[in-house]
Amino acid sequence: MPELPEVETIKNTLKRFVIDKTITDVSVFWPKIIKRPDDIEQFKQLLTNQTILDIHRNGKFLLFELDDTVIVSHLRMEGKYSVHPSGEPVKKHTHVIFKFSDGEELHYNDVRKFGTMHVFNKGDELNHKPLNQLGPDPFDETFTVDYFYQKLKKTDRVIKSVLLDQTVVAGLGNIYVDETLFKAKIHPLRKANKLKKSEVKAIWEAAIATLKEAVAQGGTTIRSYVNSQGDMGMFQQELFVYGQENEPCKECGKPITKIKIGGRGTHVCVSCQKMK
């Protein structure tokens, strides 16, 4: 699943190609992707003759800001956007096409069909699901050490599960949680409310630093992720634990272990990340 760095990369790439383009028509080939409104014709009407003014990111969500409306798009497991000339053959798993007045098109492709799109009147998107349930973005000034510490003190869940909870902090997923906890030297099975404030600060700092580094590298290519123009992210070359099962730890040389936490594969160096 694209996480914050991948979605940030997609956002930055798309901004180079679709800002100031006006939508003249919308084709929907898989209606279940459209969650709001539930009427496809109304979805098309809300977007037709609207110009894309900007693109934002909130956690793992892309927000296309138009004249009067906002498209909130979640890529889920394998959603991808790409820009094409009009008339170019449409790929098999392309489910939504936004046609522009200049003859180009924005295609949404999703092999698993798990992605979602919501359309809101501009300014209303933060008041409704899915965005009103999100915690602060890791890059937002509201994501402070004190906020994070107070959230963790209120739950006895293990820290891996808390970091994956989008209502606590938005944007982190399996890859960057594993990397964050390794860099903070915290075992993923530690109880959140048992962590010292110094340990919470270490996680907070590691999360922000890891995400910033991944954004600079264009994200991580795991299986099928590429950005909106098909370029592969390079952060996978910087991974310490994720996907490194049985490989020697880059810091201590002991083999990386893979365990299951809440049904999610979790990578840990039991030598560097000791249970306390």
ZALUMLUM-199395 format. One record per residue (C-alpha): residue number from 1; residue in three letters; chain; z, x, y. Coordinates in pm, 1 decimal. Each point is the difference from the previous one (the first is absolute). Layout:
N
{nr: NUM	rest: ALA	kette: A	w: Z	u: X	v: Y};
...
//
This chain:
276
{nr: 1	rest: MET	kette: A	w: 0.0	u: 0.0	v: 0.0};
{nr: 2	rest: PRO	kette: A	w: -83.9	u: 136.4	v: 345.5};
{nr: 3	rest: GLU	kette: A	w: 325.5	u: 83.4	v: 175.3};
{nr: 4	rest: LEU	kette: A	w: 71.4	u: 65.4	v: 367.1};
{nr: 5	rest: PRO	kette: A	w: -198.6	u: 327.0	v: 31.0};
{nr: 6	rest: GLU	kette: A	w: -304.4	u: -145.2	v: -176.2};
{nr: 7	rest: VAL	kette: A	w: 6.9	u: -317.6	v: 212.1};
{nr: 8	rest: GLU	kette: A	w: 45.4	u: 210.4	v: 315.3};
{nr: 9	rest: THR	kette: A	w: -302.3	u: 208.0	v: -100.8};
{nr: 10	rest: ILE	kette: A	w: -206.1	u: -313.0	v: -67.4};
{nr: 11	rest: LYS	kette: A	w: 104.2	u: -142.7	v: 336.5};
{nr: 12	rest: ASN	kette: A	w: -100.4	u: 315.5	v: 186.9};
{nr: 13	rest: THR	kette: A	w: -331.6	u: 19.2	v: -184.2};
{nr: 14	rest: LEU	kette: A	w: -88.5	u: -364.8	v: 56.6};
{nr: 15	rest: LYS	kette: A	w: 78.2	u: 25.4	v: 370.6};
{nr: 16	rest: ARG	kette: A	w: -285.3	u: 248.1	v: 32.5};
{nr: 17	rest: PHE	kette: A	w: -246.7	u: -251.3	v: -142.7};
{nr: 18	rest: VAL	kette: A	w: 95.9	u: -359.4	v: 85.0};
{nr: 19	rest: ILE	kette: A	w: 179.5	u: -5.8	v: 337.1};
{nr: 20	rest: ASP	kette: A	w: -186.2	u: -218.1	v: 255.4};
{nr: 21	rest: LYS	kette: A	w: -218.3	u: -157.2	v: -268.7};
{nr: 22	rest: THR	kette: A	w: -40.3	u: -378.5	v: 10.4};
{nr: 23	rest: ILE	kette: A	w: 15.8	u: -205.0	v: -319.0};
{nr: 24	rest: THR	kette: A	w: -292.1	u: -241.6	v: -28.7};
{nr: 25	rest: ASP	kette: A	w: 59.3	u: -125.9	v: -353.7};
{nr: 26	rest: VAL	kette: A	w: 240.1	u: 37.5	v: -291.5};
{nr: 27	rest: SER	kette: A	w: -82.0	u: -28.7	v: -371.2};
{nr: 28	rest: VAL	kette: A	w: 279.9	u: -58.1	v: -251.1};
{nr: 29	rest: PHE	kette: A	w: -83.5	u: 44.0	v: -368.9};
{nr: 30	rest: TRP	kette: A	w: 356.6	u: -13.3	v: -137.6};
{nr: 31	rest: PRO	kette: A	w: 196.7	u: -266.3	v: 192.3};
{nr: 32	rest: LYS	kette: A	w: 338.5	u: 85.1	v: -157.5};
{nr: 33	rest: ILE	kette: A	w: 17.8	u: 311.5	v: 220.0};
{nr: 34	rest: ILE	kette: A	w: 24.6	u: -224.9	v: 308.2};
{nr: 35	rest: LYS	kette: A	w: 360.7	u: -116.4	v: 30.0};
{nr: 36	rest: ARG	kette: A	w: 1.1	u: -144.3	v: 352.7};
{nr: 37	rest: PRO	kette: A	w: -156.0	u: -233.1	v: 87.3};
{nr: 38	rest: ASP	kette: A	w: -50.9	u: -147.6	v: -346.2};
{nr: 39	rest: ASP	kette: A	w: -331.3	u: -151.1	v: 107.0};
{nr: 40	rest: ILE	kette: A	w: -281.6	u: 257.1	v: -21.0};
{nr: 41	rest: GLU	kette: A	w: -216.6	u: -171.6	v: 260.8};
{nr: 42	rest: GLN	kette: A	w: 289.1	u: 7.5	v: 246.5};
{nr: 43	rest: PHE	kette: A	w: 52.9	u: 369.7	v: -82.7};
{nr: 44	rest: LYS	kette: A	w: -363.4	u: 66.8	v: 92.0};
{nr: 45	rest: GLN	kette: A	w: 19.1	u: -209.2	v: 318.0};
{nr: 46	rest: LEU	kette: A	w: 309.2	u: 186.0	v: 122.1};
{nr: 47	rest: LEU	kette: A	w: -183.9	u: 331.9	v: -26.8};
{nr: 48	rest: THR	kette: A	w: -356.3	u: -85.2	v: 102.5};
{nr: 49	rest: ASN	kette: A	w: -95.0	u: 129.9	v: 347.7};
{nr: 50	rest: GLN	kette: A	w: 322.3	u: 200.9	v: 15.1};
{nr: 51	rest: THR	kette: A	w: -12.6	u: 368.2	v: 99.0};
{nr: 52	rest: ILE	kette: A	w: 213.6	u: 264.6	v: -169.9};
{nr: 53	rest: LEU	kette: A	w: 205.8	u: 148.5	v: 283.3};
{nr: 54	rest: ASP	kette: A	w: 232.9	u: 225.1	v: -198.3};
{nr: 55	rest: ILE	kette: A	w: 143.5	u: 69.9	v: -345.0};
{nr: 56	rest: HIS	kette: A	w: 371.0	u: 52.8	v: -61.5};
{nr: 57	rest: ARG	kette: A	w: 214.0	u: 77.8	v: -302.2};
{nr: 58	rest: ASN	kette: A	w: 333.3	u: -158.3	v: -89.8};
{nr: 59	rest: GLY	kette: A	w: 144.0	u: 153.2	v: -316.4};
{nr: 60	rest: LYS	kette: A	w: -277.4	u: -31.1	v: -257.2};
{nr: 61	rest: PHE	kette: A	w: -179.1	u: -276.1	v: 194.7};
{nr: 62	rest: LEU	kette: A	w: -311.4	u: 36.2	v: 215.1};
{nr: 63	rest: LEU	kette: A	w: -14.4	u: -218.6	v: 311.6};
{nr: 64	rest: PHE	kette: A	w: -342.2	u: -66.3	v: 150.6};
{nr: 65	rest: GLU	kette: A	w: 57.5	u: -112.5	v: 360.0};
{nr: 66	rest: LEU	kette: A	w: -276.9	u: -232.2	v: 120.3};
{nr: 67	rest: ASP	kette: A	w: -47.4	u: -192.7	v: 325.9};
{nr: 68	rest: ASP	kette: A	w: 219.1	u: -294.7	v: -100.1};
{nr: 69	rest: THR	kette: A	w: 106.6	u: 67.6	v: -356.9};
{nr: 70	rest: VAL	kette: A	w: 142.7	u: 270.3	v: -227.6};
{nr: 71	rest: ILE	kette: A	w: -104.3	u: 69.6	v: -359.5};
{nr: 72	rest: VAL	kette: A	w: 292.3	u: 127.8	v: -208.6};
{nr: 73	rest: SER	kette: A	w: -144.4	u: 181.1	v: -300.4};
{nr: 74	rest: HIS	kette: A	w: 187.6	u: 139.9	v: -300.5};
{nr: 75	rest: LEU	kette: A	w: -205.4	u: 224.7	v: -229.8};
{nr: 76	rest: ARG	kette: A	w: 241.6	u: -30.6	v: -293.4};
{nr: 77	rest: MET	kette: A	w: -107.4	u: 217.0	v: -295.3};
{nr: 78	rest: GLU	kette: A	w: -363.6	u: 86.6	v: 68.2};
{nr: 79	rest: GLY	kette: A	w: -127.7	u: -177.0	v: 311.3};
{nr: 80	rest: LYS	kette: A	w: -251.0	u: 198.6	v: 206.3};
{nr: 81	rest: TYR	kette: A	w: -196.6	u: -48.8	v: 321.3};
{nr: 82	rest: SER	kette: A	w: -337.9	u: 154.9	v: 72.4};
{nr: 83	rest: VAL	kette: A	w: -269.6	u: -38.7	v: 266.7};
{nr: 84	rest: HIS	kette: A	w: -363.5	u: -60.2	v: -98.6};
{nr: 85	rest: PRO	kette: A	w: -334.5	u: -82.7	v: 160.3};
{nr: 86	rest: SER	kette: A	w: -101.3	u: -363.5	v: -34.2};
{nr: 87	rest: GLY	kette: A	w: -212.2	u: -61.3	v: -308.4};
{nr: 88	rest: GLU	kette: A	w: 143.7	u: 285.9	v: -202.5};
{nr: 89	rest: PRO	kette: A	w: 67.0	u: -98.5	v: -364.6};
{nr: 90	rest: VAL	kette: A	w: 347.3	u: -147.3	v: -41.6};
{nr: 91	rest: LYS	kette: A	w: 225.9	u: 166.2	v: -257.3};
{nr: 92	rest: LYS	kette: A	w: 130.6	u: -202.4	v: -293.6};
{nr: 93	rest: HIS	kette: A	w: 360.0	u: -33.7	v: 116.5};
{nr: 94	rest: THR	kette: A	w: -69.3	u: -75.0	v: 368.4};
{nr: 95	rest: HIS	kette: A	w: 184.0	u: -324.0	v: 77.6};
{nr: 96	rest: VAL	kette: A	w: -14.1	u: -36.7	v: 380.6};
{nr: 97	rest: ILE	kette: A	w: -271.4	u: 106.6	v: 244.4};
{nr: 98	rest: PHE	kette: A	w: 39.2	u: -5.5	v: 378.7};
{nr: 99	rest: LYS	kette: A	w: -343.6	u: 5.3	v: 165.5};
{nr: 100	rest: PHE	kette: A	w: -29.2	u: 153.2	v: 346.6};
{nr: 101	rest: SER	kette: A	w: -235.4	u: -72.6	v: 287.5};
{nr: 102	rest: ASP	kette: A	w: -141.5	u: 354.7	v: -11.4};
{nr: 103	rest: GLY	kette: A	w: -131.4	u: -43.1	v: -355.6};
{nr: 104	rest: GLU	kette: A	w: 281.5	u: 183.7	v: -178.2};
{nr: 105	rest: GLU	kette: A	w: 250.0	u: -150.3	v: -242.0};
{nr: 106	rest: LEU	kette: A	w: 361.1	u: 64.9	v: -103.9};
{nr: 107	rest: HIS	kette: A	w: 44.9	u: -47.3	v: -375.0};
{nr: 108	rest: TYR	kette: A	w: 329.8	u: -61.8	v: -177.4};
{nr: 109	rest: ASN	kette: A	w: -14.5	u: 119.1	v: -361.8};
{nr: 110	rest: ASP	kette: A	w: 280.1	u: -57.6	v: -250.2};
{nr: 111	rest: VAL	kette: A	w: -41.3	u: 60.6	v: -374.0};
{nr: 112	rest: ARG	kette: A	w: 326.3	u: -172.8	v: -91.9};
{nr: 113	rest: LYS	kette: A	w: -22.5	u: -276.5	v: 261.1};
{nr: 114	rest: PHE	kette: A	w: 367.9	u: 41.9	v: 94.1};
{nr: 115	rest: GLY	kette: A	w: -57.6	u: 53.2	v: 372.8};
{nr: 116	rest: THR	kette: A	w: 84.7	u: -266.4	v: 258.3};
{nr: 117	rest: MET	kette: A	w: -113.9	u: -107.5	v: 347.0};
{nr: 118	rest: HIS	kette: A	w: 186.8	u: -219.3	v: 246.7};
{nr: 119	rest: VAL	kette: A	w: -134.3	u: -110.0	v: 340.7};
{nr: 120	rest: PHE	kette: A	w: 240.6	u: -86.9	v: 282.4};
{nr: 121	rest: ASN	kette: A	w: -34.2	u: -87.4	v: 364.5};
{nr: 122	rest: LYS	kette: A	w: 59.6	u: 322.9	v: 188.3};
{nr: 123	rest: GLY	kette: A	w: 368.3	u: 58.9	v: 61.7};
{nr: 124	rest: ASP	kette: A	w: 108.1	u: -225.4	v: -285.3};
{nr: 125	rest: GLU	kette: A	w: -51.9	u: 243.8	v: -286.2};
{nr: 126	rest: LEU	kette: A	w: 350.6	u: 148.5	v: 12.0};
{nr: 127	rest: ASN	kette: A	w: 167.0	u: -341.1	v: -23.9};
{nr: 128	rest: HIS	kette: A	w: -130.2	u: -91.1	v: -344.3};
{nr: 129	rest: LYS	kette: A	w: -37.8	u: 139.5	v: -349.9};
{nr: 130	rest: PRO	kette: A	w: -87.0	u: 264.0	v: -94.7};
{nr: 131	rest: LEU	kette: A	w: 88.0	u: 207.7	v: 309.2};
{nr: 132	rest: ASN	kette: A	w: 323.7	u: -177.4	v: 95.0};
{nr: 133	rest: GLN	kette: A	w: 159.9	u: 125.6	v: -322.2};
{nr: 134	rest: LEU	kette: A	w: -68.7	u: 368.9	v: 60.2};
{nr: 135	rest: GLY	kette: A	w: 260.1	u: 257.8	v: 91.8};
{nr: 136	rest: PRO	kette: A	w: -76.7	u: 260.7	v: 268.5};
{nr: 137	rest: ASP	kette: A	w: -290.4	u: 237.6	v: -39.1};
{nr: 138	rest: PRO	kette: A	w: 116.4	u: 358.2	v: -73.2};
{nr: 139	rest: PHE	kette: A	w: -175.5	u: 116.8	v: 316.9};
{nr: 140	rest: ASP	kette: A	w: 159.6	u: -271.0	v: 214.9};
{nr: 141	rest: GLU	kette: A	w: 287.7	u: 89.8	v: 232.0};
{nr: 142	rest: THR	kette: A	w: 208.4	u: -278.4	v: -158.0};
{nr: 143	rest: PHE	kette: A	w: 7.3	u: 191.1	v: -329.8};
{nr: 144	rest: THR	kette: A	w: 303.6	u: 209.6	v: 87.2};
{nr: 145	rest: VAL	kette: A	w: 245.8	u: 184.2	v: -222.2};
{nr: 146	rest: ASP	kette: A	w: 273.5	u: -248.1	v: 98.1};
{nr: 147	rest: TYR	kette: A	w: -218.4	u: -300.7	v: -87.8};
{nr: 148	rest: PHE	kette: A	w: -92.2	u: 158.2	v: -333.0};
{nr: 149	rest: TYR	kette: A	w: 359.0	u: 94.1	v: -83.2};
{nr: 150	rest: GLN	kette: A	w: 130.1	u: -349.2	v: 73.9};
{nr: 151	rest: LYS	kette: A	w: -269.5	u: -155.3	v: -220.1};
{nr: 152	rest: LEU	kette: A	w: 82.6	u: 230.2	v: -288.9};
{nr: 153	rest: LYS	kette: A	w: 373.8	u: -62.3	v: 27.8};
{nr: 154	rest: LYS	kette: A	w: -59.7	u: -370.2	v: -68.0};
{nr: 155	rest: THR	kette: A	w: -164.3	u: 37.7	v: -341.6};
{nr: 156	rest: ASP	kette: A	w: 97.1	u: 150.0	v: -332.4};
{nr: 157	rest: ARG	kette: A	w: -360.1	u: 25.0	v: -114.3};
{nr: 158	rest: VAL	kette: A	w: -131.6	u: 343.4	v: -91.3};
{nr: 159	rest: ILE	kette: A	w: -161.3	u: 186.0	v: 289.8};
{nr: 160	rest: LYS	kette: A	w: -348.3	u: -1.5	v: -156.9};
{nr: 161	rest: SER	kette: A	w: -1.8	u: -381.4	v: -7.1};
{nr: 162	rest: VAL	kette: A	w: 131.4	u: -27.8	v: 355.6};
{nr: 163	rest: LEU	kette: A	w: -269.2	u: 229.7	v: 138.9};
{nr: 164	rest: LEU	kette: A	w: -266.9	u: -213.8	v: -167.5};
{nr: 165	rest: ASP	kette: A	w: 144.5	u: -313.4	v: 163.1};
{nr: 166	rest: GLN	kette: A	w: -235.9	u: -81.6	v: 287.8};
{nr: 167	rest: THR	kette: A	w: 270.1	u: -207.1	v: 172.7};
{nr: 168	rest: VAL	kette: A	w: 206.4	u: 318.1	v: 44.5};
{nr: 169	rest: VAL	kette: A	w: -277.3	u: 234.2	v: 110.4};
{nr: 170	rest: ALA	kette: A	w: -370.7	u: -86.5	v: 0.9};
{nr: 171	rest: GLY	kette: A	w: -273.5	u: 223.7	v: -135.0};
{nr: 172	rest: LEU	kette: A	w: 163.7	u: 209.8	v: -270.1};
{nr: 173	rest: GLY	kette: A	w: -132.3	u: -33.9	v: -354.6};
{nr: 174	rest: ASN	kette: A	w: 43.7	u: 174.0	v: -332.1};
{nr: 175	rest: ILE	kette: A	w: -172.2	u: 327.8	v: 91.6};
{nr: 176	rest: TYR	kette: A	w: 180.9	u: 69.7	v: 325.2};
{nr: 177	rest: VAL	kette: A	w: 339.0	u: -124.5	v: -119.6};
{nr: 178	rest: ASP	kette: A	w: -8.0	u: 251.1	v: -287.0};
{nr: 179	rest: GLU	kette: A	w: -109.2	u: 277.2	v: 237.4};
{nr: 180	rest: THR	kette: A	w: 260.0	u: -95.3	v: 260.9};
{nr: 181	rest: LEU	kette: A	w: 288.2	u: 0.5	v: -246.3};
{nr: 182	rest: PHE	kette: A	w: -106.4	u: 335.2	v: -141.9};
{nr: 183	rest: LYS	kette: A	w: -9.2	u: 158.9	v: 344.7};
{nr: 184	rest: ALA	kette: A	w: 338.9	u: -151.8	v: 83.9};
{nr: 185	rest: LYS	kette: A	w: 135.8	u: 124.1	v: -337.1};
{nr: 186	rest: ILE	kette: A	w: 125.5	u: -349.2	v: -87.5};
{nr: 187	rest: HIS	kette: A	w: -25.6	u: -139.3	v: -352.6};
{nr: 188	rest: PRO	kette: A	w: -184.0	u: -336.3	v: 4.4};
{nr: 189	rest: LEU	kette: A	w: 275.5	u: -165.5	v: -209.0};
{nr: 190	rest: ARG	kette: A	w: 273.2	u: 70.8	v: 255.9};
{nr: 191	rest: LYS	kette: A	w: 160.1	u: -318.6	v: 133.4};
{nr: 192	rest: ALA	kette: A	w: -103.3	u: -62.2	v: 360.3};
{nr: 193	rest: ASN	kette: A	w: 348.3	u: -95.8	v: 119.7};
{nr: 194	rest: LYS	kette: A	w: 152.0	u: 314.8	v: -150.4};
{nr: 195	rest: LEU	kette: A	w: -213.7	u: 240.3	v: 200.4};
{nr: 196	rest: LYS	kette: A	w: 165.0	u: 206.1	v: 272.7};
{nr: 197	rest: LYS	kette: A	w: -137.9	u: -37.8	v: 350.9};
{nr: 198	rest: SER	kette: A	w: -127.2	u: 358.7	v: -18.6};
{nr: 199	rest: GLU	kette: A	w: -195.8	u: -92.0	v: -313.2};
{nr: 200	rest: VAL	kette: A	w: -137.2	u: -312.9	v: 165.8};
{nr: 201	rest: LYS	kette: A	w: -111.4	u: 214.2	v: 294.2};
{nr: 202	rest: ALA	kette: A	w: -170.7	u: 241.2	v: -241.8};
{nr: 203	rest: ILE	kette: A	w: -194.4	u: -288.8	v: -155.4};
{nr: 204	rest: TRP	kette: A	w: -88.2	u: -139.3	v: 344.5};
{nr: 205	rest: GLU	kette: A	w: -128.8	u: 338.5	v: 118.9};
{nr: 206	rest: ALA	kette: A	w: -188.8	u: 65.6	v: -324.5};
{nr: 207	rest: ALA	kette: A	w: -167.9	u: -341.0	v: 7.9};
{nr: 208	rest: ILE	kette: A	w: -129.5	u: 41.0	v: 354.3};
{nr: 209	rest: ALA	kette: A	w: -109.7	u: 361.7	v: -55.4};
{nr: 210	rest: THR	kette: A	w: -173.9	u: -80.1	v: -329.8};
{nr: 211	rest: LEU	kette: A	w: -186.7	u: -296.6	v: 146.7};
{nr: 212	rest: LYS	kette: A	w: -109.1	u: 196.4	v: 308.4};
{nr: 213	rest: GLU	kette: A	w: -128.4	u: 282.6	v: -219.1};
{nr: 214	rest: ALA	kette: A	w: -185.9	u: -245.2	v: -222.6};
{nr: 215	rest: VAL	kette: A	w: -160.2	u: -170.0	v: 301.1};
{nr: 216	rest: ALA	kette: A	w: -116.0	u: 341.2	v: 124.3};
{nr: 217	rest: GLN	kette: A	w: -157.8	u: 63.3	v: -342.9};
{nr: 218	rest: GLY	kette: A	w: -171.9	u: -339.3	v: -5.9};
{nr: 219	rest: GLY	kette: A	w: 221.0	u: -150.5	v: -269.2};
{nr: 220	rest: THR	kette: A	w: 18.8	u: 54.1	v: -373.9};
{nr: 221	rest: THR	kette: A	w: -281.4	u: -57.5	v: -247.4};
{nr: 222	rest: ILE	kette: A	w: 152.2	u: -150.0	v: -314.8};
{nr: 223	rest: ARG	kette: A	w: -259.8	u: -151.9	v: -234.5};
{nr: 224	rest: SER	kette: A	w: -221.3	u: -211.0	v: 226.6};
{nr: 225	rest: TYR	kette: A	w: 133.9	u: 32.8	v: 354.1};
{nr: 226	rest: VAL	kette: A	w: -247.4	u: 115.3	v: 265.4};
{nr: 227	rest: ASN	kette: A	w: -7.6	u: -81.7	v: 367.4};
{nr: 228	rest: SER	kette: A	w: -234.8	u: -255.0	v: 155.4};
{nr: 229	rest: GLN	kette: A	w: -298.1	u: 237.8	v: -0.3};
{nr: 230	rest: GLY	kette: A	w: 53.0	u: 134.4	v: -350.0};
{nr: 231	rest: ASP	kette: A	w: 174.5	u: 324.5	v: 95.3};
{nr: 232	rest: MET	kette: A	w: 281.5	u: 114.4	v: -226.9};
{nr: 233	rest: GLY	kette: A	w: 346.4	u: 77.2	v: 135.4};
{nr: 234	rest: MET	kette: A	w: 133.1	u: 346.4	v: -74.4};
{nr: 235	rest: PHE	kette: A	w: 378.9	u: -45.5	v: -8.6};
{nr: 236	rest: GLN	kette: A	w: -7.1	u: -7.3	v: -381.7};
{nr: 237	rest: GLN	kette: A	w: -23.8	u: 378.9	v: 21.9};
{nr: 238	rest: GLU	kette: A	w: 341.3	u: -0.2	v: 171.0};
{nr: 239	rest: LEU	kette: A	w: 185.3	u: -219.6	v: -251.8};
{nr: 240	rest: PHE	kette: A	w: 321.7	u: 144.8	v: -141.3};
{nr: 241	rest: VAL	kette: A	w: 94.7	u: -256.7	v: -263.0};
{nr: 242	rest: TYR	kette: A	w: -225.9	u: -305.6	v: -3.5};
{nr: 243	rest: GLY	kette: A	w: -250.4	u: 27.3	v: -284.3};
{nr: 244	rest: GLN	kette: A	w: 147.4	u: 338.1	v: -100.1};
{nr: 245	rest: GLU	kette: A	w: 170.2	u: -108.8	v: -324.5};
{nr: 246	rest: ASN	kette: A	w: 79.6	u: 300.6	v: -223.6};
{nr: 247	rest: GLU	kette: A	w: -137.6	u: 238.9	v: 264.9};
{nr: 248	rest: PRO	kette: A	w: 239.0	u: 268.9	v: 130.4};
{nr: 249	rest: CYS	kette: A	w: 187.3	u: -89.7	v: 316.9};
{nr: 250	rest: LYS	kette: A	w: -144.3	u: 193.5	v: 292.1};
{nr: 251	rest: GLU	kette: A	w: 351.0	u: 94.9	v: 112.1};
{nr: 252	rest: CYS	kette: A	w: 202.1	u: 67.2	v: -316.4};
{nr: 253	rest: GLY	kette: A	w: -256.2	u: 21.6	v: -280.0};
{nr: 254	rest: LYS	kette: A	w: 164.1	u: -265.8	v: -219.1};
{nr: 255	rest: PRO	kette: A	w: -233.1	u: -274.7	v: -133.0};
{nr: 256	rest: ILE	kette: A	w: -43.1	u: -316.7	v: 203.0};
{nr: 257	rest: THR	kette: A	w: 127.8	u: -308.1	v: -183.3};
{nr: 258	rest: LYS	kette: A	w: -142.0	u: -352.3	v: 14.6};
{nr: 259	rest: ILE	kette: A	w: 237.6	u: -295.3	v: -39.2};
{nr: 260	rest: LYS	kette: A	w: -22.0	u: -374.2	v: 63.6};
{nr: 261	rest: ILE	kette: A	w: 196.5	u: -163.7	v: 281.0};
{nr: 262	rest: GLY	kette: A	w: -51.4	u: -369.5	v: 57.4};
{nr: 263	rest: GLY	kette: A	w: -318.1	u: 17.8	v: -204.6};
{nr: 264	rest: ARG	kette: A	w: -145.6	u: 272.9	v: 221.0};
{nr: 265	rest: GLY	kette: A	w: -88.7	u: 345.6	v: -125.4};
{nr: 266	rest: THR	kette: A	w: 228.0	u: 245.5	v: 180.2};
{nr: 267	rest: HIS	kette: A	w: -40.7	u: 376.0	v: 16.5};
{nr: 268	rest: VAL	kette: A	w: 304.7	u: 221.5	v: 39.9};
{nr: 269	rest: CYS	kette: A	w: 114.7	u: 359.5	v: -37.7};
{nr: 270	rest: VAL	kette: A	w: 339.6	u: -42.3	v: -164.6};
{nr: 271	rest: SER	kette: A	w: 86.1	u: 358.1	v: 96.7};
{nr: 272	rest: CYS	kette: A	w: -69.8	u: -36.9	v: 373.4};
{nr: 273	rest: GLN	kette: A	w: 100.8	u: -367.8	v: 20.2};
{nr: 274	rest: LYS	kette: A	w: 333.3	u: -13.9	v: -177.6};
{nr: 275	rest: MET	kette: A	w: 197.9	u: -314.7	v: -67.5};
{nr: 276	rest: LYS	kette: A	w: 336.2	u: 26.0	v: 174.2};
//
